[in-house]
Amino acid sequence: PKDVDIDEMAEVIKRRIPGVKAVHDVHVWVITSHMYAMTAHVIVDDIPLSRSREILEKINKLVNGQFNISHTNIQFEVR
């Protein structure tokens, strides 16, 4: 979608979500005229699974509220 700046979105996720070190391989597409989907790889520290769930929920809330993305598929990577 033309109104979603992928680089800006990746930077906002990195800056605003504690525990996120980097975001890459981001893809966003239109499902309907007002519904967007996103896939992304998110680099985090080696953390417990319960902590990754918390980060996932924060990412989903952020991208939905700020970028109107309602469907996500996030792949966590540890580095």
Rosetta blueprint (number, residue, H / E / L):
1 P L
2 K L
3 D L
4 V L
5 D L
6 I H
7 D H
8 E H
9 M H
10 A H
11 E H
12 V H
13 I H
14 K H
15 R H
16 R H
17 I L
18 P L
19 G L
20 V E
21 K E
22 A E
23 V E
24 H E
25 D E
26 V E
27 H E
28 V E
29 W E
30 V E
31 I E
32 T E
33 S L
34 H L
35 M E
36 Y E
37 A E
38 M E
39 T E
40 A E
41 H E
42 V E
43 I E
44 V E
45 D L
46 D L
47 I L
48 P L
49 L H
50 S H
51 R H
52 S H
53 R H
54 E H
55 I H
56 L H
57 E H
58 K H
59 I H
60 N H
61 K H
62 L H
63 V H
64 N H
65 G H
66 Q H
67 F H
68 N L
69 I E
70 S E
71 H E
72 T E
73 N E
74 I E
75 Q E
76 F E
77 E E
78 V E
79 R L
